[in-house]
Amino acid sequence: NTSGTYILPKIIGVFKRMYPHVNVNLHVSDTNEIAHMISDNKLDFAVNGGVLDYSSNVYVERLMEDKVVLIASPENNLACKEQIQSEELAPYNFITHERHSQLYRLTERLIQEMNIPSEITMTFGNIDAIKQAVAANLGVALIPLSSITFELRLGIIKELKIKDKCWTYPYSLIYNNNRYLSPAVKKLIELVREHIYKGCLCK
């Protein structure tokens, strides 16, 4: 969802300006469905988030590690602090993606890692819904930075920084080893590598 909604459209825009007569179809779905579609040879290639065990017929190339940020509404009591302690999150509910998603598993793991008595109380089918719920001060969320840069810049949502905590979310280029890749597809893959390698890293 994240790469298909927030990363690939800009790269496809560059590609279309270079090759205006080549048609591009972008399919956005969750990590597991995309993995199955690649394995079944239904897509030319994909940029998939998270960590999966892919089938042996799938080529996998790690492209980048996106920073994962903890976000809250500007109305949240923690939003005015430069840094917070993990235990200060105890009263707040976590909002994340659907239960089967990579983001849900990541959020669950990080809650355990922070050792806070908080829990996931709300799940949504897409990132935009999560952002809207956080902006409405319904809870906090852990989310890839690439999906939230616009809202952070406008101050619609605030990043909560926890001392000595930094998490990442990986993106990988995947395609079926048995699939013929046309010259146009290969060129688009080149652009994906070029632009995503310049992406944000956890610093």
C-alpha positions as CSV (number, residue, x, y, z in Angstrom):
1,N,0.0,0.0,0.0
2,T,2.7,2.5,1.0
3,S,4.9,2.1,-2.0
4,G,2.0,1.9,-4.5
5,T,0.3,5.0,-3.1
6,Y,3.2,7.3,-2.0
7,I,6.4,6.2,-3.8
8,L,5.7,4.7,-7.3
9,P,3.3,7.3,-8.7
10,K,6.1,10.0,-8.7
11,I,8.4,7.6,-10.5
12,I,5.8,6.6,-13.0
13,G,5.3,10.3,-13.7
14,V,9.0,10.7,-14.6
15,F,8.7,7.6,-16.8
16,K,5.6,8.9,-18.6
17,R,7.4,12.2,-19.4
18,M,10.2,10.2,-20.9
19,Y,8.0,7.7,-22.7
20,P,4.5,9.2,-23.2
21,H,3.3,6.5,-25.5
22,V,4.0,3.6,-23.1
23,N,0.9,2.6,-21.0
24,V,1.5,1.9,-17.3
25,N,-1.0,0.0,-15.0
26,L,-0.3,0.3,-11.3
27,H,-1.9,-2.3,-9.0
28,V,-2.0,-1.3,-5.3
29,S,-2.6,-4.0,-2.8
30,D,-1.2,-5.5,0.4
31,T,2.2,-7.2,0.7
32,N,0.9,-10.8,0.6
33,E,-1.4,-10.4,-2.4
34,I,1.4,-8.7,-4.4
35,A,3.8,-11.5,-3.5
36,H,1.3,-14.1,-4.7
37,M,0.6,-12.2,-7.9
38,I,4.4,-12.0,-8.7
39,S,4.8,-15.7,-7.9
40,D,1.9,-16.5,-10.2
41,N,3.4,-14.4,-13.0
42,K,0.5,-11.9,-13.1
43,L,2.6,-8.7,-12.7
44,D,5.8,-7.5,-14.5
45,F,7.4,-6.4,-11.2
46,A,6.5,-4.9,-7.8
47,V,7.9,-2.8,-5.0
48,N,6.8,-4.6,-1.9
49,G,7.1,-3.5,1.7
50,G,7.9,-5.6,4.8
51,V,9.8,-8.9,5.1
52,L,8.4,-12.1,3.5
53,D,9.7,-15.5,2.6
54,Y,9.2,-15.5,-1.2
55,S,8.9,-18.5,-3.4
56,S,12.0,-19.7,-5.2
57,N,10.9,-18.4,-8.5
58,V,10.8,-14.8,-7.3
59,Y,13.8,-12.4,-7.6
60,V,14.1,-10.2,-4.5
61,E,16.3,-7.0,-4.3
62,R,16.3,-4.8,-1.2
63,L,15.9,-1.2,-2.3
64,M,15.7,0.9,0.9
65,E,14.9,1.1,4.6
66,D,12.2,3.7,5.2
67,K,12.2,5.3,8.6
68,V,9.2,4.4,10.7
69,V,7.8,7.3,12.7
70,L,5.4,7.5,15.7
71,I,2.7,10.0,14.9
72,A,0.0,11.8,16.9
73,S,-2.5,14.7,16.6
74,P,-1.2,18.2,17.4
75,E,-3.9,18.1,20.1
76,N,-2.2,15.2,21.8
77,N,-0.6,16.1,25.1
78,L,2.7,14.6,24.0
79,A,2.9,16.6,20.7
80,C,4.6,19.6,22.3
81,K,7.5,17.6,23.7
82,E,10.8,17.3,21.9
83,Q,11.3,13.8,23.2
84,I,9.1,11.4,25.1
85,Q,9.7,8.2,27.2
86,S,8.2,5.0,26.0
87,E,6.1,4.7,29.2
88,E,4.3,7.9,28.4
89,L,2.5,6.1,25.6
90,A,0.7,3.8,28.1
91,P,-2.6,5.7,28.2
92,Y,-2.8,6.0,24.4
93,N,-4.4,3.5,21.9
94,F,-2.5,2.4,18.8
95,I,-4.1,2.6,15.3
96,T,-2.7,0.6,12.5
97,H,-3.4,-1.4,9.3
98,E,-5.5,-4.6,9.1
99,R,-4.5,-7.6,11.2
100,H,-2.9,-9.6,8.4
101,S,-0.7,-6.7,7.2
102,Q,3.0,-6.2,7.6
103,L,2.3,-2.8,9.4
104,Y,0.1,-4.5,12.0
105,R,2.9,-7.0,12.8
106,L,5.5,-4.3,12.9
107,T,3.3,-2.2,15.3
108,E,2.6,-5.2,17.5
109,R,6.4,-6.0,17.7
110,L,7.4,-2.4,18.5
111,I,4.8,-2.1,21.3
112,Q,6.3,-5.2,22.8
113,E,9.8,-3.9,22.3
114,M,8.9,-0.6,24.1
115,N,7.5,-2.7,26.9
116,I,4.4,-0.5,27.3
117,P,0.9,-1.7,28.4
118,S,-0.7,-0.3,25.3
119,E,-2.6,-2.2,22.6
120,I,-3.9,-1.9,19.1
121,T,-7.5,-0.8,19.4
122,M,-8.3,0.3,15.9
123,T,-7.4,-1.0,12.4
124,F,-8.1,0.4,9.0
125,G,-7.8,-0.8,5.4
126,N,-5.5,1.9,4.2
127,I,-2.8,4.3,5.3
128,D,-4.9,7.4,4.6
129,A,-7.6,6.2,7.0
130,I,-5.0,5.7,9.7
131,K,-3.7,9.3,9.2
132,Q,-7.2,10.7,9.4
133,A,-7.9,8.8,12.6
134,V,-4.6,10.1,14.2
135,A,-5.3,13.6,13.1
136,A,-8.7,13.3,14.8
137,N,-6.8,12.4,18.0
138,L,-8.2,8.9,18.3
139,G,-4.8,7.4,19.1
140,V,-1.2,7.2,17.9
141,A,0.3,5.2,15.1
142,L,3.6,3.9,13.7
143,I,3.8,4.6,10.0
144,P,6.5,4.7,7.3
145,L,7.9,8.2,6.9
146,S,7.4,8.2,3.1
147,S,3.6,8.1,3.6
148,I,3.4,11.0,6.0
149,T,5.8,13.7,4.8
150,F,3.1,16.0,3.4
151,E,1.1,16.0,6.7
152,L,4.2,16.5,8.8
153,R,5.2,19.5,6.7
154,L,1.8,21.1,7.1
155,G,1.6,20.3,10.8
156,I,-1.6,18.3,10.4
157,I,0.1,15.5,12.3
158,K,3.1,15.6,14.7
159,E,6.0,13.1,15.0
160,L,6.7,11.9,18.5
161,K,10.3,11.2,19.1
162,I,11.5,8.6,21.6
163,K,15.0,8.8,22.9
164,D,17.3,6.1,21.4
165,K,14.5,4.6,19.3
166,C,14.7,4.3,15.5
167,W,12.8,1.8,13.4
168,T,12.9,1.0,9.7
169,Y,10.5,-0.6,7.2
170,P,12.1,-2.2,4.1
171,Y,11.0,-2.1,0.5
172,S,12.1,-4.7,-2.0
173,L,12.0,-4.9,-5.8
174,I,10.5,-8.3,-6.8
175,Y,9.7,-10.0,-10.1
176,N,9.2,-13.5,-11.4
177,N,12.5,-15.0,-12.7
178,N,10.6,-16.8,-15.5
179,R,8.8,-13.6,-16.8
180,Y,10.0,-11.8,-19.9
181,L,10.8,-8.2,-19.1
182,S,10.3,-5.9,-22.0
183,P,12.7,-3.0,-22.7
184,A,10.0,-0.6,-21.3
185,V,9.7,-2.6,-18.1
186,K,13.4,-2.8,-17.7
187,K,13.7,1.0,-18.1
188,L,11.0,1.6,-15.5
189,I,12.8,-0.8,-13.1
190,E,16.0,1.3,-13.7
191,L,14.1,4.4,-12.7
192,V,12.7,2.7,-9.6
193,R,16.2,1.8,-8.5
194,E,17.5,5.2,-9.2
195,H,14.8,7.1,-7.3
196,I,14.2,4.8,-4.4
197,Y,17.9,4.4,-3.6
198,K,17.8,8.1,-2.9
199,G,14.9,7.6,-0.5
200,C,14.8,8.4,3.2
201,L,16.9,6.3,5.6
202,C,16.7,6.0,9.4
203,K,19.1,8.6,10.8
